[in-house]
């Protein structure tokens, strides 16, 4: 007769999860199954189903409760005392291994399960002495079998209940100090809004397109009304992408979603493995961590598998940073894509390998192409904008006496010529890319968005009299403007010899100081010289 030792219980409780908050996911997963059965049996309407989490940090107490079917009293004790012997369906149920409910043992003094089944007048209660479990597991001299340990630390009881009161609840009493994060409401909400099967945020307007696409293709997105201390949870997707500013005290939008792209992945027999959506943005830069839902998330039954790095850790991206340019979700559909016990990836089987084979070209090649091409577009538009801005500045200096000397003016002329050539080359490339990307539904959107953002300047050839959108045609060099271009020559109270000397001093300052400091210093000197001249008069 085989003997299963107490260490099995340790592996299923204290050693099962790296992130303690995963126990919330496990209990929500079981509640979702109970609600699904209640809706199917017409005990409740889907809109009335609720999963409520109550956290009382001062009492070190947590309760997760649903209004699903509950468990019938005559089956309750057997089900609750059985481990890894679930009768749930792998194909239709989200939690089917019968081990997830033990997760709370590692984090509290007592773990209590209560329920009442629809149509019964009995409330059942099953209690785990979690503190005693941990003491037995730590005792090297006491080695009961797994079954003996369970019988030692559990008890079951019943009491009268109201007829209409169908529910199932999990209570964690005396939450350990080492599990403090379970009591921090904000951390729990952030975790569940990423992981749990909740609706999209009402402010995420693109969710309408996702729902419509799913409906058109007969894909179902499971969602449940989940509350933490009365606050309903939603997937925290937004149309805008943000970056921190003001010393990380605030955030501001730097980019936005300009569209969505959908994909369906099928096996060799035309069966759907998975489908996905991802956001099209300008791919300005790697999305900062302040955007809580950055990355492509993997889901089964709308419950997240792993975290934002799941695809990265399994080698889907050519560059690990590639994951940080996208937001989106992959919904696994095929029944043989089975989440493993830790729910950080799938069981490794032929279907999983095929799933990887079908998705990798998109993640490895296409995503790499998108953010690199978008960066090239951005830089080309910037070269044109930089030329236009520099030309305006040059003409302002030329017209209003902004150059400190002829030496500086010559340098600026050369800079302008260089920027002109760069803008010409950028313009040629953009024309080529516009034609090339015309039939690319993603890059064409990026091109049009970048064009609108940078307001592309049409740069003329040097001898082309069609002109340039801003200012005059430079014909290799800027056209001469009226007025004196040199700063020092505006100091008319000084002789030409003195003006020339002041100009040389300005040149020296410009050479030895950083550009901003040089400009600031020269401006202040110029103002003081002009003021002193006024006093002399």
C-alpha positions in Angstrom: 0.0 0.0 0.0 1.4 3.4 -1.0 2.0 6.0 1.7 1.8 9.7 0.8 3.7 11.7 3.3 3.0 15.1 4.9 5.4 16.9 2.5 2.7 16.6 -0.2 0.6 19.0 1.9 3.5 21.4 2.2 4.0 21.4 -1.6 0.3 22.2 -2.0 0.2 25.0 0.6 3.3 26.8 1.9 5.5 26.0 -1.1 3.0 26.3 -3.9 3.0 30.0 -4.8 5.7 32.7 -5.0 3.2 35.5 -4.9 0.8 35.1 -2.0 -1.8 37.2 -3.7 -2.4 34.2 -6.1 -4.7 32.7 -3.5 -7.2 35.4 -4.4 -7.1 34.2 -8.0 -7.6 30.5 -6.8 -10.7 31.3 -4.7 -12.2 33.6 -7.4 -11.6 30.8 -9.9 -13.7 28.4 -7.8 -16.4 31.1 -7.2 -16.6 31.7 -11.0 -17.3 28.0 -11.5 -20.0 28.0 -8.9 -21.6 31.1 -10.4 -21.5 29.5 -13.9 -23.4 26.5 -12.6 -25.9 28.7 -10.8 -26.6 30.7 -14.0 -26.9 27.5 -16.0 -29.4 26.0 -13.5 -31.3 29.4 -13.6 -30.8 29.8 -9.8 -29.6 33.4 -10.5 -29.2 35.8 -13.5 -25.7 36.5 -14.6 -26.1 40.2 -13.8 -27.0 39.4 -10.2 -24.0 37.2 -9.6 -21.4 38.6 -7.3 -18.0 37.7 -5.9 -17.3 39.8 -2.8 -14.0 40.2 -1.1 -13.9 41.8 2.3 -10.6 42.8 3.8 -10.4 44.0 7.4 -6.7 44.8 7.9 -7.1 45.8 11.6 -8.7 42.5 12.4 -6.3 40.6 10.1 -9.4 39.0 8.4 -10.2 38.2 4.8 -13.4 36.8 3.3 -14.1 35.8 -0.3 -17.8 35.0 -0.9 -20.0 34.2 -3.9 -23.7 33.7 -4.4 -23.3 30.6 -6.7 -24.8 27.2 -6.2 -23.0 26.2 -3.0 -22.3 22.6 -2.1 -25.1 20.2 -0.9 -24.7 19.3 2.7 -24.4 15.6 2.2 -21.5 16.0 -0.2 -19.8 18.9 1.6 -17.4 17.1 4.0 -16.2 14.6 1.4 -15.5 17.3 -1.1 -13.8 19.6 1.3 -11.6 16.9 2.9 -10.5 15.5 -0.5 -7.3 16.8 -2.0 -6.5 16.7 -5.7 -9.7 14.7 -6.3 -11.9 17.2 -8.0 -14.9 16.0 -10.0 -15.0 19.2 -12.1 -14.6 19.1 -15.8 -11.3 20.1 -17.4 -13.1 21.4 -20.4 -15.8 23.6 -18.8 -14.6 24.4 -15.3 -11.9 26.9 -14.5 -10.7 25.2 -11.3 -10.5 21.5 -11.7 -7.6 20.1 -9.7 -9.0 20.4 -6.2 -5.8 21.9 -4.7 -6.3 25.7 -5.1 -8.5 26.0 -2.0 -5.5 25.0 0.2 -3.6 28.1 -0.8 -4.8 30.1 2.2 -3.3 27.7 4.7 0.2 29.2 4.3 -1.0 32.7 5.3 -3.4 32.5 8.2 -4.1 30.9 11.6 -7.4 29.4 10.6 -9.0 28.7 7.2 -12.8 28.4 7.2 -15.0 27.3 4.4 -18.8 27.9 4.7 -21.6 27.3 2.3 -25.3 26.7 1.9 -26.7 25.0 -1.3 -29.7 26.4 -3.1 -32.9 24.8 -1.7 -31.4 23.6 1.5 -31.9 24.8 5.1 -28.4 23.8 6.2 -25.2 25.8 6.4 -22.0 23.7 6.4 -18.7 24.7 7.8 -15.2 23.1 7.3 -12.3 24.4 9.3 -8.6 24.0 8.8 -6.3 24.7 11.8 -3.7 26.3 9.5 -1.4 27.2 12.4 -1.3 23.5 13.5 -0.7 22.5 9.8 2.5 24.6 9.8 3.6 23.3 13.1 3.3 19.7 12.0 5.1 20.4 8.7 7.9 22.0 10.7 8.2 19.2 13.2 11.0 16.8 12.0 10.0 14.2 14.5 6.3 13.9 13.7 5.7 12.4 10.2 2.0 11.5 9.7 0.7 10.6 6.3 -1.1 13.3 4.3 -4.4 11.7 5.2 -3.6 11.6 8.9 -2.5 15.2 8.9 -5.7 16.3 7.2 -7.8 14.4 9.7 -5.8 15.9 12.6 -6.2 19.6 11.6 -9.7 19.7 10.1 -13.2 19.7 11.5 -16.7 19.8 9.9 -20.1 21.0 11.3 -23.5 22.1 10.2 -26.2 24.5 11.4 -29.6 25.7 10.3 -29.8 28.2 7.4 -32.3 30.2 5.5 -33.8 28.7 2.4 -32.8 31.4 -0.1 -29.3 31.8 1.3 -27.2 29.9 -1.3 -23.5 30.9 -1.1 -19.9 29.7 -0.7 -17.3 31.6 1.4 -13.7 31.3 2.3 -12.4 33.1 5.5 -8.8 33.7 6.5 -8.6 34.4 10.2 -5.5 35.8 11.9 -3.6 36.5 8.7 0.1 36.1 9.3 2.4 39.1 9.5 4.5 37.5 6.8 1.4 37.8 4.5 0.8 41.5 5.0 0.3 42.1 1.3 -3.0 40.2 1.4 -4.4 42.9 3.7 -3.4 45.9 1.6 -6.5 46.7 -0.3 -4.8 48.7 -3.1 -2.3 46.0 -3.8 -5.1 43.4 -4.0 -7.2 45.5 -6.3 -4.2 46.1 -8.7 -3.4 42.4 -8.8 -7.0 41.3 -9.4 -7.7 44.0 -12.0 -4.8 42.4 -14.0 -5.5 38.8 -13.3 -9.2 38.2 -12.5 -12.0 37.8 -15.2 -13.5 41.2 -14.7 -15.0 43.6 -17.4 -13.0 46.3 -19.1 -12.9 49.7 -17.6 -15.7 52.0 -18.8 -13.1 54.5 -19.9 -11.5 52.0 -22.3 -13.6 52.9 -25.3 -11.8 50.3 -27.5 -13.4 47.6 -25.5 -16.5 47.9 -27.7 -14.4 46.8 -30.7 -13.0 43.9 -28.7 -16.5 42.7 -27.6 -17.9 43.1 -31.1 -15.0 41.1 -32.6 -15.5 38.4 -30.1 -19.2 38.2 -30.7 -18.8 38.1 -34.5 -16.4 35.2 -34.2 -18.3 33.3 -31.5 -15.6 33.9 -28.9 -16.9 34.3 -25.3 -15.1 36.5 -22.8 -16.1 35.4 -19.3 -16.7 38.3 -16.9 -17.9 38.5 -13.3 -18.9 41.2 -10.9 -16.0 41.2 -8.4 -15.9 43.7 -5.5 -13.2 44.5 -2.9 -14.7 46.2 0.1 -17.6 47.3 -2.1 -15.5 48.6 -4.9 -16.1 46.9 -8.3 -13.0 45.8 -10.2 -12.3 46.4 -13.9 -9.4 45.7 -16.2 -7.4 48.8 -16.0 -6.8 49.5 -19.8 -6.8 53.0 -21.1 -6.7 54.7 -24.5 -3.8 56.9 -23.4 -0.2 55.8 -22.6 1.4 57.7 -19.7 4.8 58.6 -18.5 5.7 60.0 -15.0 6.6 63.6 -14.5 7.0 66.2 -11.7 9.5 63.9 -10.0 7.1 60.9 -10.4 4.4 62.6 -8.5 2.1 62.9 -11.5 1.7 61.4 -14.9 1.0 62.8 -18.4 0.0 61.2 -21.7 2.8 60.8 -24.3 1.1 58.5 -26.7 -2.3 56.8 -27.3 -3.9 53.9 -29.0 -4.8 54.8 -32.6 -6.4 51.5 -33.4 -6.6 47.8 -32.6 -5.4 44.7 -34.5 -7.0 41.3 -34.1 -5.5 37.9 -34.9 -6.8 34.3 -34.8 -4.5 31.3 -34.5 -5.6 27.9 -35.8 -4.2 24.4 -35.7 -3.5 22.3 -38.8 -7.2 21.2 -38.9 -8.7 24.7 -38.8 -9.5 24.5 -35.0 -9.0 27.7 -33.1 -6.1 27.6 -30.7 -6.3 31.2 -29.5 -7.3 34.7 -30.6 -6.0 38.1 -29.6 -6.1 41.9 -29.8 -3.3 44.3 -29.5 -3.2 48.1 -29.4 -1.7 50.1 -32.3 0.1 53.2 -31.0 2.9 55.4 -32.4 5.2 53.1 -30.5 7.0 56.2 -29.2 9.0 54.2 -26.6 8.9 51.3 -24.3 5.7 51.8 -22.3 6.6 52.9 -18.7 5.7 50.8 -15.8 3.2 53.4 -14.6 0.8 51.9 -17.2 -0.5 49.0 -15.2 -1.7 46.9 -18.1 1.4 47.2 -20.4 2.5 44.0 -22.1 0.6 41.3 -24.0 -1.3 39.2 -21.4 -2.1 35.5 -21.8 -5.5 34.4 -20.6 -7.6 31.2 -20.4 -11.2 31.6 -19.5 -10.3 35.3 -19.2 -8.1 34.5 -16.1 -4.5 35.6 -16.6 -1.8 33.0 -16.9 1.4 34.1 -15.4 2.0 37.9 -15.6 3.0 40.6 -18.0 6.3 38.8 -18.7 4.9 35.4 -19.6 5.6 35.7 -23.3 9.0 37.2 -22.7 10.0 34.4 -20.3 9.1 31.8 -22.9 11.2 33.3 -25.6 8.5 34.8 -27.9 10.3 38.1 -28.5 13.4 38.8 -30.5 14.3 41.4 -28.0 13.1 41.2 -24.4 12.3 45.0 -24.5 9.9 44.3 -27.4 7.2 43.2 -24.9 7.2 46.7 -23.4 5.9 48.4 -26.6 2.6 46.7 -26.7 -0.7 46.3 -24.8 -3.1 43.5 -25.5 -4.5 40.0 -24.7 -4.2 36.5 -26.0 -7.2 34.4 -25.2 -6.4 30.7 -25.3 -9.4 28.7 -26.6 -8.4 25.2 -27.4 -9.4 22.7 -24.6 -5.9 21.1 -24.8 -4.3 24.3 -23.8 -4.5 23.5 -20.1 -3.1 25.9 -17.4 -0.5 24.1 -15.2 -0.9 23.8 -11.5 0.8 27.1 -10.8 -1.1 28.7 -13.7 2.0 30.5 -14.9 1.9 28.7 -18.3 0.3 25.7 -20.0 1.0 22.0 -19.5 3.6 21.1 -22.1 1.9 19.0 -24.7 1.7 18.9 -28.5 -1.1 21.5 -28.6 1.0 23.9 -26.4 4.0 23.4 -28.8 1.7 24.2 -31.8 0.4 27.2 -30.0 4.0 28.5 -29.6 4.7 27.7 -33.3 1.7 29.7 -34.5 2.2 32.8 -32.3 6.0 33.2 -32.5 6.2 34.7 -36.0 3.9 37.6 -34.9 5.7 38.2 -31.6 9.3 37.5 -32.8 9.3 39.1 -36.3 6.2 41.3 -36.8 6.3 43.0 -33.4 10.0 43.6 -33.8 9.4 45.2 -37.2 6.5 47.4 -35.9 8.4 49.3 -33.2 11.6 49.6 -35.2 9.8 50.9 -38.3 7.7 53.2 -36.2 11.0 54.6 -34.7 12.4 55.1 -38.2 9.3 57.0 -39.2 9.4 59.2 -36.1 13.0 60.1 -36.6 12.4 61.0 -40.3 9.5 63.3 -39.4 11.7 64.8 -36.6 14.5 65.6 -39.1 12.1 67.6 -41.1 10.6 69.3 -38.1 14.1 70.1 -36.8 15.0 71.7 -40.1 11.9 73.8 -40.2 12.4 75.0 -36.5 16.1 75.7 -37.1 15.4 77.7 -40.3 12.8 79.9 -38.5 15.3 80.5 -35.7 18.0 81.4 -38.2 15.9 83.9 -40.0 14.8 85.5 -36.8 18.4 86.0 -35.8 19.3 87.3 -39.2 16.4 89.8 -39.2 16.7 91.0 -35.6 20.4 91.0 -34.9 20.7 87.7 -33.1 24.1 86.5 -34.2 27.0 87.3 -32.0 29.6 87.4 -34.8 30.2 86.5 -38.4 31.9 83.4 -37.2 28.7 82.2 -35.4 26.6 83.1 -38.4 28.9 81.0 -40.7 28.6 78.0 -38.3 24.8 78.4 -38.2 24.7 78.5 -42.0 26.6 75.3 -42.2 24.2 73.7 -39.6 21.2 74.9 -41.6 22.7 73.4 -44.8 23.3 70.1 -43.0 19.7 70.0 -41.6 18.4 70.8 -45.0 20.2 67.8 -46.5 19.0 65.6 -43.7 15.4 66.8 -44.2 15.6 66.2 -47.9 16.8 62.6 -47.3 14.1 62.1 -44.7 11.4 63.4 -47.1 12.5 60.9 -49.8 12.4 58.1 -47.4 9.0 59.0 -46.1 7.6 59.2 -49.6 9.0 55.7 -50.2 7.6 54.3 -46.9 4.2 55.9 -47.5 3.9 53.9 -50.8 5.4 50.8 -49.2 3.1 50.8 -46.2 -0.1 51.7 -48.0 -1.5 48.2 -47.8 -0.1 47.5 -44.3 -3.1 48.1 -42.0 -0.9 48.7 -38.9 2.1 50.7 -40.3 -0.2 52.8 -42.5 -2.0 53.9 -39.3 1.3 54.7 -37.6 2.5 56.7 -40.7 -0.7 58.8 -40.8 -0.6 59.4 -37.1 3.1 60.5 -37.2 2.5 62.7 -40.2 -0.3 64.4 -38.4 1.8 64.8 -35.3 4.8 66.3 -36.9 3.0 68.1 -39.7 5.3 67.0 -42.5 7.2 69.8 -44.3 7.6 69.3 -48.1 11.3 70.1 -48.6 12.2 71.5 -52.1 15.3 70.8 -54.0 17.8 73.7 -53.7 17.1 75.0 -57.2 13.4 74.2 -57.1 11.4 77.4 -57.1 8.3 75.7 -55.8 9.5 76.8 -52.4 9.2 75.3 -49.0 6.1 75.3 -46.8 7.8 77.5 -44.1 10.0 80.5 -45.1 11.9 81.0 -48.3 13.7 78.5 -50.5 17.3 78.4 -49.1 19.1 77.4 -52.4 21.9 75.9 -50.4 22.3 79.0 -48.2 19.7 81.2 -46.4 18.5 84.2 -48.3 19.8 87.6 -47.0 17.3 89.4 -44.8 17.1 93.1 -44.2 18.6 94.5 -41.0 21.9 93.9 -39.2 22.3 90.2 -38.3 25.0 90.7 -35.6 24.2 91.2 -31.9 27.2 93.4 -31.1 26.5 95.8 -33.9 23.2 96.8 -32.3 25.3 98.5 -29.6 25.5 101.7 -31.7 26.8 103.8 -28.8 30.1 101.9 -29.3 32.6 102.4 -32.2 32.8 99.7 -34.9 36.2 98.7 -33.4 34.6 98.3 -30.0 31.6 96.4 -31.5 34.1 94.0 -33.2 35.9 93.5 -29.9 32.6 92.8 -28.0 31.7 90.3 -30.8 35.0 88.5 -30.3 34.3 88.3 -26.6 30.9 86.8 -27.4 32.6 84.3 -29.7 34.9 83.2 -26.9 32.0 82.8 -24.4 30.2 80.8 -27.0 33.2 78.5 -27.5 34.1 77.8 -23.8 30.6 77.6 -22.2 27.8 75.1 -22.7 25.3 76.5 -25.4 22.5 77.3 -23.0 24.8 79.0 -20.5 26.6 80.9 -23.3 23.4 82.2 -24.7 22.2 83.3 -21.3 25.4 85.0 -20.4 25.7 86.8 -23.7 22.1 88.0 -23.5 22.7 89.4 -20.0 25.9 91.2 -21.0 24.1 92.6 -24.1 21.3 93.9 -21.9 23.7 95.5 -19.4 25.7 97.2 -22.1 22.5 98.6 -23.6 21.3 99.8 -20.2 24.6 101.5 -19.4 24.4 103.2 -22.8 21.0 104.5 -21.9 22.2 106.0 -18.6 25.2 107.7 -20.4 22.7 109.4 -22.7 
